């Protein structure tokens, strides 16, 4: 007998409520303390972002299903394209939204090949499962001028790795003729803090920044009685971003 048990992991409302509260608090701060005249201005930018190899201080993960594995460095670093919509609330302040796209590695799917010629062993074959991955960024920015050069600093929240869904399964044998196949629908989504700084040259912006992730979820295995969660902790993902303002 084969029994399929499916489950889904959902982000709690508390995280989104906290993010909304922080954003509203920052907007209130800008409204109260800024002495600039309102010069509302909408702009559209397109750009490219290159993410460096992640820096992590703690590793706490292990997949219980040997047929699913992933490479953290390969999944998170690399190049993405993006667009940015921003609005100048004050002369030197802006609030914005950005979305990035990349076709990249999600996880490895392993299988065993046939017996090798003249041997009694098999060779494991790993296939990279790729997908379109999107990120959503919400930020506040401040522009200022030093020695006739325009600079900026930005900070915000990023919803990362959307589109990284996968299915993890675990077999539990009852007896020699019966086993239960337990499965869970998981993903590699996470929320990160995003900080960057750079300079402006005419219509171009060049910035250096980093994503800060307290915990990186890598799914949960469903066992009788509950789930076993696995996470990576304390990840810093540096990046370099070049944008061009088209409006």
C-alpha positions in Angstrom: 0.0 0.0 0.0 1.2 3.5 -0.9 -0.2 6.5 0.9 0.7 10.0 -0.3 0.6 12.7 2.3 1.1 16.3 1.1 1.6 19.5 3.1 2.5 23.1 2.5 4.7 25.5 4.4 3.3 29.1 4.7 5.0 32.3 6.0 3.5 33.6 9.2 1.5 36.9 9.2 3.7 38.2 11.9 6.7 38.7 9.6 4.7 40.7 7.1 3.1 42.8 9.8 6.6 43.6 11.2 7.8 44.6 7.8 4.8 46.8 7.2 5.3 48.4 10.6 9.0 49.2 10.0 8.1 50.7 6.6 5.4 52.9 8.0 7.6 54.0 10.8 10.4 55.1 8.4 7.9 57.0 6.3 6.6 58.8 9.3 10.2 59.7 10.4 10.9 61.2 6.9 7.7 63.2 6.9 8.3 64.7 10.4 12.0 65.4 10.3 12.7 66.3 6.6 12.8 70.0 6.0 13.0 69.5 2.2 10.3 70.8 -0.1 8.1 68.2 -1.8 9.3 67.6 -5.3 7.5 64.4 -6.2 9.1 62.7 -9.1 8.4 59.2 -10.6 11.3 57.3 -12.3 11.9 54.0 -14.0 15.2 52.2 -14.1 16.5 49.0 -15.6 19.7 47.3 -14.4 21.8 44.3 -13.9 23.0 42.8 -10.6 25.9 40.5 -9.9 25.8 38.6 -6.6 29.0 37.3 -5.1 29.5 34.0 -3.2 27.5 34.0 0.0 29.3 34.4 3.4 27.9 32.2 6.2 29.1 31.7 9.7 26.9 28.7 10.7 25.8 25.6 8.7 23.0 23.5 10.1 21.4 21.4 7.4 21.0 17.9 6.0 18.4 16.6 3.6 16.7 13.4 4.8 15.9 12.5 1.2 19.1 11.6 -0.7 17.5 12.3 -4.0 17.3 16.0 -3.3 20.3 18.2 -2.7 21.3 21.7 -3.6 24.4 24.0 -3.9 23.9 27.2 -1.8 26.6 29.1 -3.7 25.3 28.1 -7.1 21.7 29.0 -6.2 22.2 32.4 -4.7 25.1 34.0 -6.6 25.3 35.0 -10.2 23.7 37.6 -12.5 20.1 38.8 -12.6 18.3 41.5 -14.5 15.9 43.9 -12.9 13.6 46.9 -13.1 13.0 49.6 -10.5 10.0 51.9 -9.9 10.8 54.7 -7.5 9.1 57.9 -6.3 10.8 61.0 -4.9 8.8 61.8 -1.8 11.1 64.7 -1.0 13.9 66.3 -2.9 16.5 63.9 -1.6 14.4 61.0 -0.4 12.7 58.2 -2.4 10.6 55.1 -1.9 10.8 52.3 -4.4 10.1 48.8 -5.6 12.3 46.5 -7.6 11.9 43.1 -9.2 14.8 40.9 -10.4 14.8 37.8 -12.7 17.2 35.0 -13.2 17.2 31.5 -14.6 19.2 29.5 -12.1 19.9 26.3 -10.1 17.2 25.2 -7.7 18.4 21.8 -6.6 20.0 18.6 -7.8 18.0 15.5 -8.6 20.1 12.3 -8.4 19.5 9.0 -10.0 21.5 5.8 -10.3 22.9 4.7 -13.7 23.2 1.1 -14.9 26.0 -1.2 -13.7 29.3 0.0 -15.2 31.0 -2.4 -17.7 33.0 -5.2 -16.0 32.1 -3.9 -12.5 29.5 -4.6 -9.9 28.9 -0.9 -9.0 26.6 1.9 -10.1 27.5 5.5 -10.6 25.2 8.3 -9.1 24.2 10.8 -11.7 23.1 14.3 -10.6 21.0 16.6 -12.7 20.6 20.3 -11.9 16.9 21.4 -11.8 16.7 25.0 -12.9 13.9 27.5 -12.9 13.0 31.2 -13.3 13.7 32.7 -9.9 12.3 36.2 -8.9 13.0 38.5 -6.1 10.9 41.5 -4.8 12.6 44.5 -3.1 11.0 47.3 -1.2 13.3 50.1 -0.2 13.8 53.7 1.0 16.7 55.8 -0.3 18.5 59.0 0.5 20.5 61.1 -2.0 23.2 63.6 -1.1 26.0 65.5 -2.7 29.7 65.6 -1.6 32.3 67.6 -3.6 30.0 67.9 -6.6 29.4 64.1 -6.7 26.0 62.6 -6.0 25.8 59.6 -3.7 23.0 57.5 -2.3 22.3 55.0 0.5 19.3 52.6 0.4 17.8 50.2 2.9 14.8 47.8 2.7 13.3 44.4 2.8 13.7 41.7 0.0 11.4 38.7 -0.6 13.9 36.3 -2.2 13.9 33.1 -4.2 10.3 33.0 -5.4 9.8 30.1 -7.9 12.0 27.6 -6.1 9.3 25.0 -5.2 10.2 21.3 -4.9 8.7 18.2 -3.4 10.5 16.2 -0.8 9.5 12.6 0.1 10.2 10.1 2.8 9.4 6.4 2.8 8.3 4.7 6.0 8.1 0.9 5.8 5.3 -0.8 7.8 6.2 -4.3 6.8 7.7 -6.1 3.8 4.6 -5.6 1.7 3.4 -2.2 3.0 5.0 1.2 3.2 3.9 4.8 3.5 5.3 7.5 1.2 5.2 10.9 3.1 5.7 14.1 1.0 5.9 17.8 1.6 5.7 20.7 -0.8 8.6 23.0 0.1 10.6 25.9 -1.3 13.8 27.9 -0.8 12.0 31.3 -0.2 13.3 33.7 2.4 13.2 37.3 3.6 16.3 39.4 3.7 17.4 42.9 4.9 18.9 44.8 2.0 21.4 47.7 2.4 23.4 49.4 -0.4 25.4 52.6 -1.2 26.9 54.1 -4.3 27.1 57.1 -6.6 25.2 58.6 -9.5 26.7 59.7 -12.8 24.1 61.3 -15.1 21.5 58.6 -15.7 23.6 55.7 -14.3 23.8 54.4 -10.7 26.5 52.1 -9.5 26.0 50.6 -6.1 27.5 48.0 -3.7 25.3 46.3 -1.2 24.5 43.1 0.7 21.5 41.0 1.7 21.5 39.9 5.3 19.6 36.6 6.1 19.2 35.5 9.7 17.8 32.1 8.7 17.6 30.4 5.3 15.0 27.6 5.3 15.7 24.5 3.2 12.4 22.7 3.7 10.9 20.4 6.2 10.5 16.6 6.3 7.1 15.2 7.3 7.2 12.4 9.8 4.4 10.9 11.9 3.8 13.4 14.6 5.1 16.5 12.9 7.8 18.2 10.8 11.6 18.4 11.1 12.8 21.8 10.0 16.3 22.4 8.6 17.8 25.9 8.3 21.0 27.7 7.4 21.9 30.6 9.6 23.7 34.0 9.4 24.2 34.5 5.6 25.6 37.6 4.0 25.1 37.9 0.2 27.2 40.8 -1.3 26.2 42.3 -4.7 27.2 44.9 -7.3 24.4 46.7 -9.1 24.4 48.9 -12.2 21.2 50.8 -13.1 20.2 53.1 -15.9 17.3 55.6 -15.6 15.0 55.6 -18.6 12.5 58.0 -17.1 
